[in-house]
Every structure is written in structure tokens, then in C-alpha cells.
Amino acid sequence: MIDFPNHSRSYDQTRRAVRFWGHDSAIEASFFIDEGALMRIQPGVHATESGLLNAFDCNRDLICATAARKYVRGSRGSYDLLAGDF
């Protein structure tokens, strides 16, 4: 089972997404939630780095729950969360 104990997150300008990490025992997986998904779960969010990071912080529980459903152990190193996932 994946867990999200690390509350670190960062904005990836190239992907226009917020990156965060989950841990399944010793396995670390990267997750990216794109700006379209953040705008869907928090309409009216400003599409700036600070606006998107704030939207992530305000919706962390929903985002982590969605990431956990999408996660498949050992499947790949990173996962993308898109608007259709919410």
C-alpha cells in the first residue's frame, strides 16, 4: 500500500504540474498532477506556480487518495494525474 508521509511538493514548469512523492515500503514513486486537474478540483485557481501549489495544498487528501487508486506496485516510476481522474 502506498503512503504519502512526505509533504514536499514542487512545481515543474516544463510539465505544468505539481510533483509529489509516495512510498510503498522502500519503493518511491513520483506523481504529477497537471494544472488542468488542479483547475478541475479547485475552479478559479490562478495558473501560477504559487496558485497551483496552494490548490494542491488545499486538496492534498483528495489528490493523495486519487494517486493511491492509480498506483500499481512496481508498475512504473511515475504517474500522471489528469482532470479525468477527478
PyMOL Python script that loads the backbone (N, CA, C, O; Angstrom):
from pymol import cmd

cmd.read_pdbstr("""\
ATOM      1  N   MET A   1       0.841  -1.189   0.000  1.00  0.00           N
ATOM      2  CA  MET A   1       0.000   0.000   0.000  1.00  0.00           C
ATOM      3  C   MET A   1       0.879   1.243   0.000  1.00  0.00           C
ATOM      4  O   MET A   1       1.868   1.324   0.728  1.00  0.00           O
ATOM      5  N   ILE A   2       0.508   2.184  -0.810  1.00  0.00           N
ATOM      6  CA  ILE A   2       1.291   3.415  -0.907  1.00  0.00           C
ATOM      7  C   ILE A   2       0.830   4.415   0.135  1.00  0.00           C
ATOM      8  O   ILE A   2      -0.352   4.501   0.468  1.00  0.00           O
ATOM      9  N   ASP A   3       1.792   5.166   0.637  1.00  0.00           N
ATOM     10  CA  ASP A   3       1.525   6.184   1.654  1.00  0.00           C
ATOM     11  C   ASP A   3       2.210   7.468   1.203  1.00  0.00           C
ATOM     12  O   ASP A   3       3.138   7.435   0.395  1.00  0.00           O
ATOM     13  N   PHE A   4       1.755   8.581   1.722  1.00  0.00           N
ATOM     14  CA  PHE A   4       2.292   9.888   1.328  1.00  0.00           C
ATOM     15  C   PHE A   4       2.747  10.666   2.565  1.00  0.00           C
ATOM     16  O   PHE A   4       2.189  11.717   2.881  1.00  0.00           O
ATOM     17  N   PRO A   5       3.776  10.140   3.271  1.00  0.00           N
ATOM     18  CA  PRO A   5       4.210  10.796   4.508  1.00  0.00           C
ATOM     19  C   PRO A   5       5.004  12.084   4.275  1.00  0.00           C
ATOM     20  O   PRO A   5       5.076  12.941   5.156  1.00  0.00           O
ATOM     21  N   ASN A   6       5.591  12.214   3.099  1.00  0.00           N
ATOM     22  CA  ASN A   6       6.407  13.376   2.783  1.00  0.00           C
ATOM     23  C   ASN A   6       5.504  14.459   2.193  1.00  0.00           C
ATOM     24  O   ASN A   6       4.916  14.266   1.128  1.00  0.00           O
ATOM     25  N   HIS A   7       5.395  15.570   2.866  1.00  0.00           N
ATOM     26  CA  HIS A   7       4.521  16.643   2.389  1.00  0.00           C
ATOM     27  C   HIS A   7       5.207  17.586   1.411  1.00  0.00           C
ATOM     28  O   HIS A   7       4.657  18.626   1.051  1.00  0.00           O
ATOM     29  N   SER A   8       6.416  17.216   0.983  1.00  0.00           N
ATOM     30  CA  SER A   8       7.115  18.027  -0.012  1.00  0.00           C
ATOM     31  C   SER A   8       6.390  17.939  -1.347  1.00  0.00           C
ATOM     32  O   SER A   8       5.831  16.901  -1.699  1.00  0.00           O
ATOM     33  N   ARG A   9       6.409  19.016  -2.062  1.00  0.00           N
ATOM     34  CA  ARG A   9       5.878  19.078  -3.412  1.00  0.00           C
ATOM     35  C   ARG A   9       6.594  20.204  -4.114  1.00  0.00           C
ATOM     36  O   ARG A   9       7.106  21.120  -3.470  1.00  0.00           O
ATOM     37  N   SER A  10       6.633  20.142  -5.417  1.00  0.00           N
ATOM     38  CA  SER A  10       7.295  21.195  -6.178  1.00  0.00           C
ATOM     39  C   SER A  10       6.552  21.398  -7.487  1.00  0.00           C
ATOM     40  O   SER A  10       5.831  20.520  -7.959  1.00  0.00           O
ATOM     41  N   TYR A  11       6.746  22.575  -8.058  1.00  0.00           N
ATOM     42  CA  TYR A  11       6.112  22.884  -9.328  1.00  0.00           C
ATOM     43  C   TYR A  11       7.102  22.593 -10.441  1.00  0.00           C
ATOM     44  O   TYR A  11       8.239  23.061 -10.398  1.00  0.00           O
ATOM     45  N   ASP A  12       6.683  21.828 -11.431  1.00  0.00           N
ATOM     46  CA  ASP A  12       7.502  21.503 -12.586  1.00  0.00           C
ATOM     47  C   ASP A  12       7.005  22.363 -13.751  1.00  0.00           C
ATOM     48  O   ASP A  12       5.959  22.088 -14.340  1.00  0.00           O
ATOM     49  N   GLN A  13       7.755  23.385 -14.064  1.00  0.00           N
ATOM     50  CA  GLN A  13       7.368  24.359 -15.096  1.00  0.00           C
ATOM     51  C   GLN A  13       7.217  23.695 -16.465  1.00  0.00           C
ATOM     52  O   GLN A  13       6.292  24.013 -17.212  1.00  0.00           O
ATOM     53  N   THR A  14       8.116  22.783 -16.790  1.00  0.00           N
ATOM     54  CA  THR A  14       8.080  22.129 -18.098  1.00  0.00           C
ATOM     55  C   THR A  14       6.808  21.317 -18.288  1.00  0.00           C
ATOM     56  O   THR A  14       6.193  21.354 -19.354  1.00  0.00           O
ATOM     57  N   ARG A  15       6.414  20.583 -17.247  1.00  0.00           N
ATOM     58  CA  ARG A  15       5.212  19.744 -17.336  1.00  0.00           C
ATOM     59  C   ARG A  15       3.949  20.486 -16.957  1.00  0.00           C
ATOM     60  O   ARG A  15       2.844  19.982 -17.157  1.00  0.00           O
ATOM     61  N   ARG A  16       4.106  21.694 -16.406  1.00  0.00           N
ATOM     62  CA  ARG A  16       2.984  22.486 -15.897  1.00  0.00           C
ATOM     63  C   ARG A  16       2.164  21.635 -14.932  1.00  0.00           C
ATOM     64  O   ARG A  16       0.951  21.474 -15.068  1.00  0.00           O
ATOM     65  N   ALA A  17       2.892  21.097 -13.945  1.00  0.00           N
ATOM     66  CA  ALA A  17       2.289  20.164 -12.995  1.00  0.00           C
ATOM     67  C   ALA A  17       2.982  20.273 -11.646  1.00  0.00           C
ATOM     68  O   ALA A  17       4.118  20.737 -11.553  1.00  0.00           O
ATOM     69  N   VAL A  18       2.288  19.842 -10.612  1.00  0.00           N
ATOM     70  CA  VAL A  18       2.875  19.754  -9.279  1.00  0.00           C
ATOM     71  C   VAL A  18       3.347  18.315  -9.082  1.00  0.00           C
ATOM     72  O   VAL A  18       2.602  17.365  -9.321  1.00  0.00           O
ATOM     73  N   ARG A  19       4.583  18.174  -8.648  1.00  0.00           N
ATOM     74  CA  ARG A  19       5.174  16.862  -8.405  1.00  0.00           C
ATOM     75  C   ARG A  19       5.161  16.576  -6.916  1.00  0.00           C
ATOM     76  O   ARG A  19       5.457  17.448  -6.099  1.00  0.00           O
ATOM     77  N   PHE A  20       4.812  15.335  -6.570  1.00  0.00           N
ATOM     78  CA  PHE A  20       4.867  14.891  -5.182  1.00  0.00           C
ATOM     79  C   PHE A  20       5.238  13.422  -5.166  1.00  0.00           C
ATOM     80  O   PHE A  20       5.254  12.777  -6.214  1.00  0.00           O
ATOM     81  N   TRP A  21       5.536  12.881  -3.990  1.00  0.00           N
ATOM     82  CA  TRP A  21       6.076  11.537  -3.901  1.00  0.00           C
ATOM     83  C   TRP A  21       5.283  10.678  -2.934  1.00  0.00           C
ATOM     84  O   TRP A  21       4.750  11.152  -1.931  1.00  0.00           O
ATOM     85  N   GLY A  22       5.223   9.402  -3.269  1.00  0.00           N
ATOM     86  CA  GLY A  22       4.613   8.415  -2.404  1.00  0.00           C
ATOM     87  C   GLY A  22       5.606   7.301  -2.124  1.00  0.00           C
ATOM     88  O   GLY A  22       6.565   7.113  -2.872  1.00  0.00           O
ATOM     89  N   HIS A  23       5.376   6.562  -1.043  1.00  0.00           N
ATOM     90  CA  HIS A  23       6.278   5.480  -0.655  1.00  0.00           C
ATOM     91  C   HIS A  23       5.482   4.214  -0.399  1.00  0.00           C
ATOM     92  O   HIS A  23       4.461   4.224   0.288  1.00  0.00           O
ATOM     93  N   ASP A  24       5.974   3.131  -0.965  1.00  0.00           N
ATOM     94  CA  ASP A  24       5.420   1.793  -0.761  1.00  0.00           C
ATOM     95  C   ASP A  24       6.588   0.960  -0.251  1.00  0.00           C
ATOM     96  O   ASP A  24       7.381   0.438  -1.035  1.00  0.00           O
ATOM     97  N   SER A  25       6.687   0.840   1.074  1.00  0.00           N
ATOM     98  CA  SER A  25       7.872   0.244   1.714  1.00  0.00           C
ATOM     99  C   SER A  25       9.095   1.029   1.256  1.00  0.00           C
ATOM    100  O   SER A  25       9.178   2.235   1.488  1.00  0.00           O
ATOM    101  N   ALA A  26      10.050   0.355   0.605  1.00  0.00           N
ATOM    102  CA  ALA A  26      11.274   1.030   0.166  1.00  0.00           C
ATOM    103  C   ALA A  26      11.139   1.623  -1.226  1.00  0.00           C
ATOM    104  O   ALA A  26      12.067   2.271  -1.710  1.00  0.00           O
ATOM    105  N   ILE A  27      10.016   1.419  -1.872  1.00  0.00           N
ATOM    106  CA  ILE A  27       9.806   1.913  -3.233  1.00  0.00           C
ATOM    107  C   ILE A  27       9.258   3.335  -3.187  1.00  0.00           C
ATOM    108  O   ILE A  27       8.274   3.615  -2.502  1.00  0.00           O
ATOM    109  N   GLU A  28       9.908   4.220  -3.925  1.00  0.00           N
ATOM    110  CA  GLU A  28       9.414   5.597  -4.037  1.00  0.00           C
ATOM    111  C   GLU A  28       8.838   5.790  -5.434  1.00  0.00           C
ATOM    112  O   GLU A  28       9.442   5.374  -6.422  1.00  0.00           O
ATOM    113  N   ALA A  29       7.685   6.413  -5.515  1.00  0.00           N
ATOM    114  CA  ALA A  29       7.050   6.710  -6.792  1.00  0.00           C
ATOM    115  C   ALA A  29       6.781   8.206  -6.880  1.00  0.00           C
ATOM    116  O   ALA A  29       6.387   8.836  -5.898  1.00  0.00           O
ATOM    117  N   SER A  30       6.997   8.760  -8.054  1.00  0.00           N
ATOM    118  CA  SER A  30       6.708  10.168  -8.310  1.00  0.00           C
ATOM    119  C   SER A  30       5.325  10.295  -8.926  1.00  0.00           C
ATOM    120  O   SER A  30       4.908   9.473  -9.742  1.00  0.00           O
ATOM    121  N   PHE A  31       4.635  11.331  -8.522  1.00  0.00           N
ATOM    122  CA  PHE A  31       3.312  11.631  -9.061  1.00  0.00           C
ATOM    123  C   PHE A  31       3.313  13.068  -9.553  1.00  0.00           C
ATOM    124  O   PHE A  31       3.931  13.947  -8.952  1.00  0.00           O
ATOM    125  N   PHE A  32       2.611  13.292 -10.654  1.00  0.00           N
ATOM    126  CA  PHE A  32       2.439  14.631 -11.201  1.00  0.00           C
ATOM    127  C   PHE A  32       0.954  14.880 -11.369  1.00  0.00           C
ATOM    128  O   PHE A  32       0.248  14.070 -11.969  1.00  0.00           O
ATOM    129  N   ILE A  33       0.477  16.001 -10.840  1.00  0.00           N
ATOM    130  CA  ILE A  33      -0.906  16.404 -11.086  1.00  0.00           C
ATOM    131  C   ILE A  33      -0.844  17.659 -11.946  1.00  0.00           C
ATOM    132  O   ILE A  33      -0.282  18.676 -11.540  1.00  0.00           O
ATOM    133  N   ASP A  34      -1.425  17.577 -13.130  1.00  0.00           N
ATOM    134  CA  ASP A  34      -1.296  18.695 -14.064  1.00  0.00           C
ATOM    135  C   ASP A  34      -2.250  19.832 -13.707  1.00  0.00           C
ATOM    136  O   ASP A  34      -3.174  19.672 -12.910  1.00  0.00           O
ATOM    137  N   GLU A  35      -1.996  20.976 -14.320  1.00  0.00           N
ATOM    138  CA  GLU A  35      -2.781  22.165 -13.958  1.00  0.00           C
ATOM    139  C   GLU A  35      -4.251  21.995 -14.305  1.00  0.00           C
ATOM    140  O   GLU A  35      -5.105  22.559 -13.621  1.00  0.00           O
ATOM    141  N   GLY A  36      -4.572  21.237 -15.347  1.00  0.00           N
ATOM    142  CA  GLY A  36      -5.974  21.000 -15.694  1.00  0.00           C
ATOM    143  C   GLY A  36      -6.714  20.273 -14.585  1.00  0.00           C
ATOM    144  O   GLY A  36      -7.866  20.589 -14.289  1.00  0.00           O
ATOM    145  N   ALA A  37      -6.055  19.302 -13.973  1.00  0.00           N
ATOM    146  CA  ALA A  37      -6.666  18.566 -12.861  1.00  0.00           C
ATOM    147  C   ALA A  37      -6.841  19.484 -11.653  1.00  0.00           C
ATOM    148  O   ALA A  37      -7.878  19.452 -10.991  1.00  0.00           O
ATOM    149  N   LEU A  38      -5.836  20.294 -11.369  1.00  0.00           N
ATOM    150  CA  LEU A  38      -5.946  21.218 -10.232  1.00  0.00           C
ATOM    151  C   LEU A  38      -7.057  22.242 -10.459  1.00  0.00           C
ATOM    152  O   LEU A  38      -7.761  22.619  -9.522  1.00  0.00           O
ATOM    153  N   MET A  39      -7.211  22.687 -11.701  1.00  0.00           N
ATOM    154  CA  MET A  39      -8.275  23.638 -12.009  1.00  0.00           C
ATOM    155  C   MET A  39      -9.651  22.969 -11.920  1.00  0.00           C
ATOM    156  O   MET A  39     -10.646  23.624 -11.613  1.00  0.00           O
ATOM    157  N   ARG A  40      -9.696  21.696 -12.183  1.00  0.00           N
ATOM    158  CA  ARG A  40     -10.973  20.983 -12.077  1.00  0.00           C
ATOM    159  C   ARG A  40     -11.395  20.814 -10.614  1.00  0.00           C
ATOM    160  O   ARG A  40     -12.570  20.971 -10.280  1.00  0.00           O
ATOM    161  N   ILE A  41     -10.433  20.495  -9.748  1.00  0.00           N
ATOM    162  CA  ILE A  41     -10.809  20.273  -8.345  1.00  0.00           C
ATOM    163  C   ILE A  41     -10.900  21.574  -7.551  1.00  0.00           C
ATOM    164  O   ILE A  41     -11.504  21.610  -6.479  1.00  0.00           O
ATOM    165  N   GLN A  42     -10.305  22.634  -8.074  1.00  0.00           N
ATOM    166  CA  GLN A  42     -10.425  23.943  -7.421  1.00  0.00           C
ATOM    167  C   GLN A  42     -10.632  25.009  -8.498  1.00  0.00           C
ATOM    168  O   GLN A  42      -9.692  25.712  -8.872  1.00  0.00           O
ATOM    169  N   PRO A  43     -11.873  25.126  -8.995  1.00  0.00           N
ATOM    170  CA  PRO A  43     -12.155  26.123 -10.043  1.00  0.00           C
ATOM    171  C   PRO A  43     -11.749  27.531  -9.596  1.00  0.00           C
ATOM    172  O   PRO A  43     -11.887  27.901  -8.430  1.00  0.00           O
ATOM    173  N   GLY A  44     -11.254  28.282 -10.542  1.00  0.00           N
ATOM    174  CA  GLY A  44     -10.861  29.656 -10.239  1.00  0.00           C
ATOM    175  C   GLY A  44      -9.426  29.796  -9.759  1.00  0.00           C
ATOM    176  O   GLY A  44      -8.971  30.908  -9.490  1.00  0.00           O
ATOM    177  N   VAL A  45      -8.708  28.685  -9.649  1.00  0.00           N
ATOM    178  CA  VAL A  45      -7.319  28.759  -9.205  1.00  0.00           C
ATOM    179  C   VAL A  45      -6.504  29.542 -10.236  1.00  0.00           C
ATOM    180  O   VAL A  45      -6.731  29.425 -11.440  1.00  0.00           O
ATOM    181  N   HIS A  46      -5.569  30.325  -9.755  1.00  0.00           N
ATOM    182  CA  HIS A  46      -4.681  31.070 -10.654  1.00  0.00           C
ATOM    183  C   HIS A  46      -3.629  30.112 -11.187  1.00  0.00           C
ATOM    184  O   HIS A  46      -2.989  29.399 -10.414  1.00  0.00           O
ATOM    185  N   ALA A  47      -3.447  30.091 -12.492  1.00  0.00           N
ATOM    186  CA  ALA A  47      -2.494  29.178 -13.125  1.00  0.00           C
ATOM    187  C   ALA A  47      -1.067  29.708 -13.020  1.00  0.00           C
ATOM    188  O   ALA A  47      -0.356  29.835 -14.017  1.00  0.00           O
ATOM    189  N   THR A  48      -0.671  30.010 -11.795  1.00  0.00           N
ATOM    190  CA  THR A  48       0.696  30.429 -11.494  1.00  0.00           C
ATOM    191  C   THR A  48       1.293  29.382 -10.568  1.00  0.00           C
ATOM    192  O   THR A  48       0.565  28.569  -9.998  1.00  0.00           O
ATOM    193  N   GLU A  49       2.590  29.395 -10.418  1.00  0.00           N
ATOM    194  CA  GLU A  49       3.234  28.430  -9.528  1.00  0.00           C
ATOM    195  C   GLU A  49       2.633  28.477  -8.128  1.00  0.00           C
ATOM    196  O   GLU A  49       2.268  27.439  -7.575  1.00  0.00           O
ATOM    197  N   SER A  50       2.529  29.660  -7.558  1.00  0.00           N
ATOM    198  CA  SER A  50       2.002  29.765  -6.194  1.00  0.00           C
ATOM    199  C   SER A  50       0.528  29.379  -6.132  1.00  0.00           C
ATOM    200  O   SER A  50       0.102  28.754  -5.160  1.00  0.00           O
ATOM    201  N   GLY A  51      -0.254  29.734  -7.139  1.00  0.00           N
ATOM    202  CA  GLY A  51      -1.664  29.365  -7.157  1.00  0.00           C
ATOM    203  C   GLY A  51      -1.866  27.869  -7.242  1.00  0.00           C
ATOM    204  O   GLY A  51      -2.720  27.318  -6.547  1.00  0.00           O
ATOM    205  N   LEU A  52      -1.091  27.199  -8.087  1.00  0.00           N
ATOM    206  CA  LEU A  52      -1.218  25.753  -8.254  1.00  0.00           C
ATOM    207  C   LEU A  52      -0.713  25.003  -7.027  1.00  0.00           C
ATOM    208  O   LEU A  52      -1.305  23.998  -6.632  1.00  0.00           O
ATOM    209  N   LEU A  53       0.369  25.476  -6.421  1.00  0.00           N
ATOM    210  CA  LEU A  53       0.857  24.840  -5.192  1.00  0.00           C
ATOM    211  C   LEU A  53      -0.157  24.998  -4.062  1.00  0.00           C
ATOM    212  O   LEU A  53      -0.353  24.078  -3.267  1.00  0.00           O
ATOM    213  N   ASN A  54      -0.794  26.152  -3.991  1.00  0.00           N
ATOM    214  CA  ASN A  54      -1.818  26.378  -2.978  1.00  0.00           C
ATOM    215  C   ASN A  54      -3.019  25.460  -3.213  1.00  0.00           C
ATOM    216  O   ASN A  54      -3.563  24.894  -2.265  1.00  0.00           O
ATOM    217  N   ALA A  55      -3.431  25.313  -4.466  1.00  0.00           N
ATOM    218  CA  ALA A  55      -4.543  24.404  -4.787  1.00  0.00           C
ATOM    219  C   ALA A  55      -4.192  22.980  -4.388  1.00  0.00           C
ATOM    220  O   ALA A  55      -5.039  22.253  -3.869  1.00  0.00           O
ATOM    221  N   PHE A  56      -2.952  22.578  -4.624  1.00  0.00           N
ATOM    222  CA  PHE A  56      -2.509  21.244  -4.214  1.00  0.00           C
ATOM    223  C   PHE A  56      -2.622  21.097  -2.701  1.00  0.00           C
ATOM    224  O   PHE A  56      -3.176  20.116  -2.205  1.00  0.00           O
ATOM    225  N   ASP A  57      -2.098  22.074  -1.975  1.00  0.00           N
ATOM    226  CA  ASP A  57      -2.118  22.011  -0.507  1.00  0.00           C
ATOM    227  C   ASP A  57      -3.537  21.938   0.041  1.00  0.00           C
ATOM    228  O   ASP A  57      -3.800  21.200   0.990  1.00  0.00           O
ATOM    229  N   CYS A  58      -4.448  22.696  -0.549  1.00  0.00           N
ATOM    230  CA  CYS A  58      -5.836  22.719  -0.071  1.00  0.00           C
ATOM    231  C   CYS A  58      -6.592  21.429  -0.379  1.00  0.00           C
ATOM    232  O   CYS A  58      -7.603  21.134   0.258  1.00  0.00           O
ATOM    233  N   ASN A  59      -6.110  20.668  -1.346  1.00  0.00           N
ATOM    234  CA  ASN A  59      -6.807  19.457  -1.786  1.00  0.00           C
ATOM    235  C   ASN A  59      -5.940  18.208  -1.658  1.00  0.00           C
ATOM    236  O   ASN A  59      -6.182  17.211  -2.339  1.00  0.00           O
ATOM    237  N   ARG A  60      -4.938  18.258  -0.795  1.00  0.00           N
ATOM    238  CA  ARG A  60      -3.963  17.170  -0.648  1.00  0.00           C
ATOM    239  C   ARG A  60      -4.643  15.823  -0.376  1.00  0.00           C
ATOM    240  O   ARG A  60      -4.257  14.826  -0.988  1.00  0.00           O
ATOM    241  N   ASP A  61      -5.618  15.755   0.498  1.00  0.00           N
ATOM    242  CA  ASP A  61      -6.249  14.473   0.833  1.00  0.00           C
ATOM    243  C   ASP A  61      -6.912  13.845  -0.389  1.00  0.00           C
ATOM    244  O   ASP A  61      -6.734  12.653  -0.641  1.00  0.00           O
ATOM    245  N   LEU A  62      -7.666  14.623  -1.145  1.00  0.00           N
ATOM    246  CA  LEU A  62      -8.314  14.126  -2.359  1.00  0.00           C
ATOM    247  C   LEU A  62      -7.269  13.681  -3.383  1.00  0.00           C
ATOM    248  O   LEU A  62      -7.413  12.626  -4.001  1.00  0.00           O
ATOM    249  N   ILE A  63      -6.233  14.473  -3.560  1.00  0.00           N
ATOM    250  CA  ILE A  63      -5.188  14.166  -4.537  1.00  0.00           C
ATOM    251  C   ILE A  63      -4.454  12.879  -4.162  1.00  0.00           C
ATOM    252  O   ILE A  63      -4.225  12.023  -5.016  1.00  0.00           O
ATOM    253  N   CYS A  64      -4.089  12.742  -2.894  1.00  0.00           N
ATOM    254  CA  CYS A  64      -3.378  11.533  -2.452  1.00  0.00           C
ATOM    255  C   CYS A  64      -4.267  10.300  -2.553  1.00  0.00           C
ATOM    256  O   CYS A  64      -3.781   9.223  -2.900  1.00  0.00           O
ATOM    257  N   ALA A  65      -5.550  10.430  -2.259  1.00  0.00           N
ATOM    258  CA  ALA A  65      -6.474   9.298  -2.388  1.00  0.00           C
ATOM    259  C   ALA A  65      -6.590   8.875  -3.848  1.00  0.00           C
ATOM    260  O   ALA A  65      -6.624   7.681  -4.146  1.00  0.00           O
ATOM    261  N   THR A  66      -6.650   9.832  -4.749  1.00  0.00           N
ATOM    262  CA  THR A  66      -6.727   9.534  -6.176  1.00  0.00           C
ATOM    263  C   THR A  66      -5.421   8.899  -6.649  1.00  0.00           C
ATOM    264  O   THR A  66      -5.439   7.948  -7.431  1.00  0.00           O
ATOM    265  N   ALA A  67      -4.298   9.417  -6.182  1.00  0.00           N
ATOM    266  CA  ALA A  67      -2.994   8.851  -6.545  1.00  0.00           C
ATOM    267  C   ALA A  67      -2.878   7.408  -6.059  1.00  0.00           C
ATOM    268  O   ALA A  67      -2.347   6.557  -6.773  1.00  0.00           O
ATOM    269  N   ALA A  68      -3.362   7.127  -4.867  1.00  0.00           N
ATOM    270  CA  ALA A  68      -3.302   5.770  -4.319  1.00  0.00           C
ATOM    271  C   ALA A  68      -4.124   4.803  -5.169  1.00  0.00           C
ATOM    272  O   ALA A  68      -3.724   3.654  -5.356  1.00  0.00           O
ATOM    273  N   ARG A  69      -5.256   5.250  -5.681  1.00  0.00           N
ATOM    274  CA  ARG A  69      -6.083   4.388  -6.545  1.00  0.00           C
ATOM    275  C   ARG A  69      -5.390   4.113  -7.883  1.00  0.00           C
ATOM    276  O   ARG A  69      -5.555   3.038  -8.459  1.00  0.00           O
ATOM    277  N   LYS A  70      -4.623   5.075  -8.369  1.00  0.00           N
ATOM    278  CA  LYS A  70      -3.961   4.935  -9.663  1.00  0.00           C
ATOM    279  C   LYS A  70      -2.656   4.124  -9.569  1.00  0.00           C
ATOM    280  O   LYS A  70      -2.185   3.575 -10.565  1.00  0.00           O
ATOM    281  N   TYR A  71      -2.098   4.060  -8.388  1.00  0.00           N
ATOM    282  CA  TYR A  71      -0.812   3.400  -8.175  1.00  0.00           C
ATOM    283  C   TYR A  71      -0.912   1.884  -8.334  1.00  0.00           C
ATOM    284  O   TYR A  71      -1.848   1.252  -7.845  1.00  0.00           O
ATOM    285  N   VAL A  72       0.088   1.312  -9.036  1.00  0.00           N
ATOM    286  CA  VAL A  72       0.228  -0.134  -9.169  1.00  0.00           C
ATOM    287  C   VAL A  72       1.667  -0.457  -8.783  1.00  0.00           C
ATOM    288  O   VAL A  72       2.605  -0.002  -9.439  1.00  0.00           O
ATOM    289  N   ARG A  73       1.843  -1.235  -7.728  1.00  0.00           N
ATOM    290  CA  ARG A  73       3.175  -1.524  -7.211  1.00  0.00           C
ATOM    291  C   ARG A  73       4.101  -2.077  -8.294  1.00  0.00           C
ATOM    292  O   ARG A  73       3.771  -3.028  -9.001  1.00  0.00           O
ATOM    293  N   GLY A  74       5.278  -1.442  -8.395  1.00  0.00           N
ATOM    294  CA  GLY A  74       6.297  -1.889  -9.326  1.00  0.00           C
ATOM    295  C   GLY A  74       5.978  -1.652 -10.788  1.00  0.00           C
ATOM    296  O   GLY A  74       6.745  -2.053 -11.663  1.00  0.00           O
ATOM    297  N   SER A  75       4.873  -1.015 -11.059  1.00  0.00           N
ATOM    298  CA  SER A  75       4.446  -0.818 -12.437  1.00  0.00           C
ATOM    299  C   SER A  75       5.334   0.185 -13.178  1.00  0.00           C
ATOM    300  O   SER A  75       5.764  -0.074 -14.302  1.00  0.00           O
ATOM    301  N   ARG A  76       5.603   1.311 -12.555  1.00  0.00           N
ATOM    302  CA  ARG A  76       6.406   2.347 -13.199  1.00  0.00           C
ATOM    303  C   ARG A  76       6.922   3.312 -12.151  1.00  0.00           C
ATOM    304  O   ARG A  76       6.536   3.242 -10.985  1.00  0.00           O
ATOM    305  N   GLY A  77       7.784   4.199 -12.567  1.00  0.00           N
ATOM    306  CA  GLY A  77       8.398   5.134 -11.635  1.00  0.00           C
ATOM    307  C   GLY A  77       7.616   6.403 -11.395  1.00  0.00           C
ATOM    308  O   GLY A  77       7.800   7.061 -10.371  1.00  0.00           O
ATOM    309  N   SER A  78       6.728   6.764 -12.340  1.00  0.00           N
ATOM    310  CA  SER A  78       5.944   7.979 -12.133  1.00  0.00           C
ATOM    311  C   SER A  78       4.542   7.812 -12.689  1.00  0.00           C
ATOM    312  O   SER A  78       4.288   6.991 -13.570  1.00  0.00           O
ATOM    313  N   TYR A  79       3.647   8.613 -12.150  1.00  0.00           N
ATOM    314  CA  TYR A  79       2.228   8.557 -12.501  1.00  0.00           C
ATOM    315  C   TYR A  79       1.724   9.965 -12.754  1.00  0.00           C
ATOM    316  O   TYR A  79       2.112  10.905 -12.060  1.00  0.00           O
ATOM    317  N   ASP A  80       0.859  10.113 -13.748  1.00  0.00           N
ATOM    318  CA  ASP A  80       0.255  11.408 -14.057  1.00  0.00           C
ATOM    319  C   ASP A  80      -1.205  11.400 -13.646  1.00  0.00           C
ATOM    320  O   ASP A  80      -1.959  10.495 -14.004  1.00  0.00           O
ATOM    321  N   LEU A  81      -1.595  12.414 -12.893  1.00  0.00           N
ATOM    322  CA  LEU A  81      -2.999  12.606 -12.517  1.00  0.00           C
ATOM    323  C   LEU A  81      -3.541  13.722 -13.407  1.00  0.00           C
ATOM    324  O   LEU A  81      -3.019  14.838 -13.425  1.00  0.00           O
ATOM    325  N   LEU A  82      -4.599  13.391 -14.142  1.00  0.00           N
ATOM    326  CA  LEU A  82      -5.189  14.323 -15.093  1.00  0.00           C
ATOM    327  C   LEU A  82      -6.599  14.681 -14.662  1.00  0.00           C
ATOM    328  O   LEU A  82      -7.145  14.060 -13.750  1.00  0.00           O
ATOM    329  N   ALA A  83      -7.188  15.665 -15.300  1.00  0.00           N
ATOM    330  CA  ALA A  83      -8.534  16.125 -14.931  1.00  0.00           C
ATOM    331  C   ALA A  83      -9.543  14.985 -14.910  1.00  0.00           C
ATOM    332  O   ALA A  83     -10.410  14.956 -14.036  1.00  0.00           O
ATOM    333  N   GLY A  84      -9.454  14.051 -15.844  1.00  0.00           N
ATOM    334  CA  GLY A  84     -10.380  12.934 -15.909  1.00  0.00           C
ATOM    335  C   GLY A  84     -10.290  11.971 -14.736  1.00  0.00           C
ATOM    336  O   GLY A  84     -11.183  11.148 -14.535  1.00  0.00           O
ATOM    337  N   ASP A  85      -9.221  12.068 -13.966  1.00  0.00           N
ATOM    338  CA  ASP A  85      -9.071  11.209 -12.777  1.00  0.00           C
ATOM    339  C   ASP A  85      -9.894  11.707 -11.601  1.00  0.00           C
ATOM    340  O   ASP A  85     -10.021  11.009 -10.596  1.00  0.00           O
ATOM    341  N   PHE A  86     -10.472  12.942 -11.717  1.00  0.00           N
ATOM    342  CA  PHE A  86     -11.197  13.527 -10.590  1.00  0.00           C
ATOM    343  C   PHE A  86     -12.664  13.719 -10.925  1.00  0.00           C
ATOM    344  O   PHE A  86     -13.429  14.202 -10.090  1.00  0.00           O
TER     345      PHE A  86
END
""", "prot")
cmd.dss("prot")
cmd.show_as("cartoon", "prot")
cmd.util.cbc("prot")
cmd.orient("prot")
